[in-house]
Amino acid sequence: MSDIKIMALGGVRENGKNLYIAEVNDSIFVLDVGLKYPENEQLGVDVIVPNFDYLVENKDRVAGVFLTHGHADAIGALPYLLEKVKVPVFGSHLTIELAKLVVKNYGATKKFKDFHIINARTEIDFGDAVISFFKTTHSIPESLGIVVKTDEGNIVYTGDFKFDQAAAPYYKSDFSRLAELGQEGVLALLSDSANADSQIQVASMHQESEEILNTIADWDGRVIVAAVASNIIRIQQIFDAADATGRRVVLTGHDVENIVRTAISLKKLRLASEHILIKPKEMNKYQDNELIILETGRMGEPLNGLRKMSIGRHRYVEIKDGDLVYIVTTPTVSKEAVVAKVENMIYQAGGVVKTIAKDLRVSGHANARDLQLMLNILKPKYLFPIQGEYRQLDAHAKAALEIGFFPENILIVKRGDVMAYEDGEFVHNGAVSAGDVMIDGNAIGDVGNIVLRDRKILSEDGIFIVAITVSRKEKKIISKAKVNTRGFIYVKKSKDILRESADLVNASVEKYFTKDSFDWGELKSAVRDDLSKYLFEQTKRRPAILPVIMEVR
C-alpha cells in the first residue's frame, strides 16, 4: 500500500499562485508553480509567489515539476523555486518554451537547462508512481492535465480547463482519454474551480472569433486591443480579424513579442501573411483604419498600459479622438475599480471603450455544468476543489453534491493542509508552511505586513520628518529641531503647525533630559508619541513620523 499525501501550497482560497503536491512514498511530484498579481492594497509589490520552505526542506525527494500550461498562474514562480530546488521540469513544447523565457529572465536561474518536453502520449515511470498526461481545452495551446498513477488509484490534476466542442485542433480536449481514466479508477480529482460559481454557458472559440471580427470590422479608426500576453487563442483571433479587415497589427510590449515569436516558431500561432505584424515605428505609414494596436502591458497586465496611453505617457501610443479601446480580457473582481477608472481616462482622452465581456460570457475555465461533466466522466472517489477563492471552491462542492457526491468525499483544503490517505480515506494530517512571499524588485520575501502597513500610511497621510542635534554628555540641545514633510500638509499654508511642531520636539527632548537614564530608543519614542498626538489633534491625520536625532561628541 502506497503512502499518499496531497497538499496545496497555493491556489486554494485565492486566484492564481497554483502549486500542488502529490506525495507518493518517498517521491514528491510538484504540479504547477504559479504566481499571482498583488491586490490594490499591496502597494509596490510586483508579484506574489508561494512559500517553498517545504520543498526546500525535502528537495532530495522532489522528482520533478510538471506544468499544465504556459500562463503565469502555472509557470510564473518557476525561477524562484528553481533557484532553491534544482529539479527537472516537464511540460508540452510550447509550455516549456514559455517557461524557458521566464527562467532565463531571472538572473539566478538563467543557466538552468533541465527541461523535458512531453505530450499527451508520454508516460514516465518514477518507481513510486507513473506520470502521464491528457489534452485539455484552455486559452493557450497544448494545455495538459496530469495523472499521478499510484497503487491506490489515479490522482488527476486538471489544470485550467473548459469544454468547447468547437475548439480548434491545438485546443481540443481528449474525451476518450478522460473516459479511460474514469474506467481505471480515480482516487482523487484536483479540479479547476475558477468559474464554478457560474451557470452561464461560456462562449465557444468560434463565437469569440466572430464577435472580435465584427467589432473590428465595424470601426473606422484605430483599434487598440487590450489583452493578456499569454492568451494565445485571443491573439490568434486578433490576427485573423486583422487579416479579414486588411489591418496591420502593432505589438507594443516586449513580453507579448517574445510570446508571439515563440508561438509562431512552434506553429501554434498562424499568420496569414508575415506583413500583418509591423513595428511601432512603422505606424505612421498607415491610415488609422489600417491599424490594430495590441497592448498587453508589462507581465501581461494591459490596464497600466492603457492608463499611460490616455495621459500621453506611453512609449508609442497616445489615445486620441476616433480610437476604439477594445478590452478582450476579463479582469478579476479585485480589478473592477481600476478598470472603471481607466475607462474614464480613455473617454477623457477622446477614445471609446468596448469590452468583450459585455456581449459574451468569456472564460478559459469550466462553469458548473462543465465541472459536473468532468466529475461524471472521471467518477473520482474524492474531489479536491482548487484554483479559486473560497466562494468558487464552495460552488464547485455544491455542483458535486447535485450529482450525488457525498459531503465527506469533497475536501476544501487550506494552503499547507496535509491530506494523507489512511485506511481507505483522506484525513487531515497536520500542515506545512504555506503563505505569500512577496516579490518587490530584486527583494524576495522581505516585504511583509509591517512594510505594507508603512507604505499604506505613507500613501494616505504622508511622512513627517524632524531633525535635531543634541549633546548626550551635556544633556542639552545643540541645534534646535527642524521639520519637513511630504504628502502630509501644504507647507505654505501650514507654517504655524510646522513651527509649533518644532517647538514641541524641543520641549520633548528637554523634558527627557531631566531623567537620570538615557536611551536613544526611548528618546525617539517620546518625540514620536508627543508629535503624533499633536499632529492628530491639529489635522485628524496620522503621518509616518521619522525622528532624526544626531549627537555631537
Buried (B, 14 or more C-beta within 10 A) or exposed (E): EBBBBBBBBBBBBBBBBBBBBBBBBEBBBBBBBBBBBBBEEBBBBBBBBBBBBBBBEBBEBBBBBBBBBBBBBBBBBBBBBBBEBEBEBBBBBBBBBBBBBBBBEBEEBEEBEEBBBBEBEBEBEBEBBBBBBBBBBBBBBBBBBBBBBBEBBBBBBBBBBBBBEEBBEBBBBBBEBBEEBBEEBBBBBBBBBBBBBBEEEBBBBBBBBBBBBEBBEEBEBBBBBBBBBBBBBBBBBBBBBBBBBEBBBBBBBEBBBBBBBBBBEBEBBEBEEEEBBBEEEEBEEBEBBBBBBBBBBEBBBBBBBBBBBBEEEBEBBBBBEBBBBBBBBBBBEBBEEBBEEBBEBBBEBEBBBBBBBEEBBBBBBBBBBBBBBBBEBBEBBBBBBBBBBBEBBBBBBBBBEEEEBEEEBBBBBEBBBBBBBEEEEBEEEEBBBBBBBBBBEEEBBEBEEEBBEEBBBBEEBBBBBBBBBBEBEEBEBEEEBBBBBEEBBEEEEBEEBBEBBBEBBBEBBEEBBEEEEEEEEEBBEBBBEBBBEBBEEBBEBBBBBEBBBEEEE
